[in-house]
Amino acid sequence: MSPVVSPKTASAPPRPSHVEPVGLSELAALADARLVAEEPLVVSGATLRAQHVRPGDLFAALPGANAHGADFAEQALAAGAVAVLTDEAGAARPTLRDAGVRLLVHEDPRGVLGALAARIYGDPSSKLAIVGVTGTSGKTTVTTMIGSGLRAAGRTTGLIGTVQTVIAGERLDSAFTTPEAPDLQALFAVMVERGVTHVAMEVSSHALALGRAAGTRFAVGAFTNLSQDHLDFHADMEDYFQAKAALFDGRAAKEVVCVDNEWGHRLVKDGTITVSLAEAATWRAEDITVAASGAQSFRVAGPDGIALDAVVRLPGIFNVSNAVLAIACAHAAGVAPEDTIRAIGELDVPGRMERVNRGQDFVALVDYSHKPAAVSAVLDTVRDQIDRAGNDGRVIVVLGCGGDRDRAKRPIMGEAAVRRAELTVVTDDNPRGEEPATIRAAMVEGALAVPEAQRGEVVEIGDRRAAIQEAVRRARPGDVVVVAGKGHETGQEIAGVVHPFDDRHVLADAIDERFGIFGKDHA
């Protein structure tokens, strides 16, 4: 199996076809930066990646954990960069100090880059109605629902998120949940050129903490929930929350917050639009019923006496919450709730509780859940479906944890799985630069810490394909097999190389192989 191109080396993001050049002195004044230049100059683009520089660009040479962007300035200048934004340490590097390069020097170049990029590209977010969604879980589902509702109402839309970026119907692959600031502003400018009016956008905590969303004007800011994740990047849960909370610090004209968790309550202020399944709120879901298929019917109660029937095909009570949040966000952006409800009723979200049906006698699902709370919620939902079906089906889960990420959640993930599944197959996710066996050992340790009477069987199989095959081989009629963690992803990163791997395809192949050999009568 040959490797594919890593997202780290993917092609350059799109740029608008026309940019009105901006004076370097104007940018210096905007950022309150020290200007080192011998003559007037204009710039027509911006990037922080030397390999993506175009003639006329401002190159952002930012300090990093392992290297300084100034070390790549020579490459950027050779490609046509006409000026460099950096800090004092970068300005002192020989490649910049002795080259007579035009410089913008600022103590926090990353912090001002978003505003500068927005100005260079003509402040494109002011010409769009952007709905930004943050939170630990549900961002992809909510933005997908919002986008569908906007299109149902006749809007020309853009979508920016984990699974994909879409510009007026044209799909681009996403390398990051939220692109870097100059790429994001260029993307907005492209959307304006192509007639986009509304954008649904995932906003990660990394994006907020690292300034990727700086310079962006949000028509609506939304919050889903908060649970443990990214503690490799954030100091603790409070630091993680404060990063998310930055979206609600005057950045959005309207704020929509799910208050079914303590973190959401902390974001509420005068004028906040609230969403809840459990308490009084601006928008609520009532009379929720669940079909055997997992589809859920409910009544949406909103402001001004709104009371409408709705259906979401995705199983899990959390997806009712996601749906109501999406309805509230679209309404805040000017879309009638009837339009969003109609669109949601027909929607599936890639890699989110996605069924793989090859005619087998058990249910097979692929889900992106890769955090303890998400794994718990998905497996609880699956258990509820089995109970509603009234059979003795079992829950089987295939689960791994990513390398070079939050290590503390690994034993918690193992514990969450074995408390809810009769069989947990611990396997590799994206080991990245770590030793895969070390990651699995932490998960197994958490799993086996659960008293034997309270846990299901645990099997460790490092090879993810073999792990999925084993889960399928062990499945019986009425069981539910959940392959968790990677969802929509189409690659597996091992030792710095991304190999083609799609859980949905591998699961389908395993089902076909099993019933082709052992039971054609079941197919």
LINFEN-V646437 format. One record per backbone hydrogen bond with DSSP energy under -0.5 kcal/mol. CO is the residue of the C=O (numbers start at 0). NH is the residue of the N-H. If there is no record, write none. Layout:
BEGIN
{{CO & NH} {CO & NH}}
END
This chain:
BEGIN
{{1 & 499} {3 & 497} {5 & 8} {6 & 9} {18 & 20} {21 & 42} {22 & 26} {23 & 27} {24 & 28} {25 & 29} {26 & 30} {27 & 31} {27 & 32} {33 & 35} {33 & 104} {34 & 36} {35 & 102} {40 & 23} {42 & 21} {44 & 57} {46 & 59} {47 & 49} {48 & 51} {49 & 52} {53 & 56} {55 & 43} {55 & 44} {56 & 58} {56 & 81} {56 & 82} {57 & 46} {57 & 59} {58 & 60} {58 & 84} {59 & 61} {61 & 68} {66 & 63} {67 & 70} {68 & 71} {69 & 72} {71 & 75} {72 & 76} {73 & 77} {74 & 78} {75 & 80} {76 & 79} {79 & 55} {82 & 58} {83 & 85} {83 & 103} {84 & 60} {85 & 105} {86 & 90} {87 & 91} {89 & 92} {92 & 95} {92 & 96} {93 & 97} {95 & 98} {95 & 100} {101 & 83} {102 & 35} {102 & 104} {103 & 85} {103 & 105} {104 & 33} {105 & 108} {107 & 111} {108 & 112} {109 & 113} {111 & 115} {112 & 116} {113 & 117} {114 & 118} {115 & 119} {116 & 120} {117 & 122} {118 & 121} {122 & 125} {123 & 126} {124 & 127} {127 & 129} {128 & 130} {128 & 198} {129 & 131} {129 & 218} {129 & 219} {130 & 200} {131 & 221} {132 & 202} {133 & 223} {137 & 141} {138 & 142} {139 & 143} {140 & 144} {141 & 145} {142 & 146} {143 & 147} {144 & 148} {145 & 149} {146 & 150} {147 & 151} {148 & 152} {149 & 154} {150 & 153} {154 & 156} {155 & 196} {155 & 197} {156 & 167} {157 & 199} {158 & 165} {159 & 201} {162 & 173} {163 & 160} {164 & 171} {165 & 158} {165 & 167} {166 & 169} {168 & 170} {169 & 166} {171 & 164} {172 & 174} {179 & 183} {180 & 184} {181 & 185} {182 & 186} {183 & 187} {184 & 188} {185 & 189} {186 & 190} {187 & 191} {188 & 192} {189 & 193} {190 & 195} {191 & 194} {196 & 128} {197 & 157} {198 & 130} {198 & 200} {199 & 159} {200 & 132} {201 & 203} {203 & 207} {204 & 208} {205 & 209} {206 & 211} {206 & 212} {207 & 210} {210 & 213} {212 & 215} {215 & 217} {217 & 252} {218 & 253} {219 & 131} {220 & 255} {221 & 133} {222 & 257} {224 & 135} {229 & 232} {229 & 233} {235 & 239} {236 & 240} {237 & 241} {238 & 242} {239 & 243} {240 & 244} {241 & 245} {242 & 245} {243 & 246} {244 & 247} {245 & 248} {250 & 217} {253 & 220} {254 & 272} {255 & 222} {256 & 258} {256 & 274} {260 & 264} {261 & 265} {262 & 266} {263 & 266} {263 & 267} {264 & 267} {268 & 271} {271 & 273} {272 & 256} {273 & 282} {274 & 258} {275 & 284} {282 & 275} {283 & 300} {285 & 298} {288 & 296} {290 & 293} {294 & 290} {295 & 311} {296 & 288} {297 & 309} {298 & 285} {298 & 300} {299 & 301} {299 & 307} {300 & 283} {301 & 304} {302 & 305} {305 & 301} {307 & 299} {309 & 297} {311 & 295} {315 & 318} {315 & 319} {316 & 319} {316 & 320} {317 & 321} {318 & 322} {319 & 323} {320 & 324} {321 & 325} {322 & 326} {323 & 327} {324 & 328} {325 & 329} {326 & 330} {327 & 331} {328 & 332} {329 & 334} {330 & 333} {335 & 338} {335 & 339} {336 & 340} {337 & 341} {338 & 342} {339 & 343} {340 & 344} {342 & 345} {343 & 312} {343 & 346} {348 & 351} {350 & 352} {350 & 367} {353 & 365} {354 & 356} {355 & 357} {360 & 477} {362 & 480} {363 & 355} {364 & 482} {365 & 353} {366 & 484} {366 & 486} {370 & 374} {371 & 375} {372 & 376} {373 & 377} {374 & 378} {375 & 379} {376 & 380} {377 & 381} {378 & 382} {379 & 383} {380 & 384} {381 & 385} {382 & 386} {383 & 387} {384 & 388} {385 & 389} {385 & 390} {386 & 389} {393 & 395} {393 & 479} {394 & 421} {394 & 422} {395 & 481} {396 & 398} {396 & 424} {397 & 483} {398 & 426} {400 & 428} {401 & 404} {406 & 409} {407 & 411} {408 & 412} {409 & 413} {410 & 414} {411 & 415} {412 & 416} {413 & 417} {414 & 418} {416 & 419} {416 & 420} {417 & 455} {421 & 456} {422 & 396} {422 & 424} {423 & 425} {423 & 458} {424 & 398} {425 & 460} {428 & 430} {429 & 402} {430 & 433} {431 & 494} {433 & 435} {434 & 437} {434 & 438} {435 & 439} {436 & 440} {437 & 441} {438 & 442} {439 & 443} {440 & 444} {441 & 445} {442 & 446} {443 & 447} {444 & 448} {446 & 449} {450 & 453} {451 & 454} {456 & 423} {458 & 425} {458 & 460} {461 & 427} {462 & 466} {463 & 467} {464 & 468} {465 & 469} {466 & 470} {467 & 471} {468 & 472} {469 & 473} {470 & 474} {471 & 474} {475 & 478} {478 & 362} {479 & 395} {479 & 481} {480 & 364} {480 & 482} {481 & 397} {481 & 483} {482 & 366} {485 & 488} {488 & 502} {489 & 500} {491 & 493} {491 & 498} {492 & 431} {493 & 496} {496 & 493} {496 & 498} {497 & 3} {498 & 491} {501 & 504} {501 & 505} {502 & 506} {503 & 507} {504 & 508} {505 & 509} {506 & 510} {507 & 511} {508 & 512} {509 & 513} {510 & 514} {511 & 515} {512 & 516} {513 & 516} {513 & 517} {513 & 518} {518 & 521} {518 & 522} {519 & 522}}
END
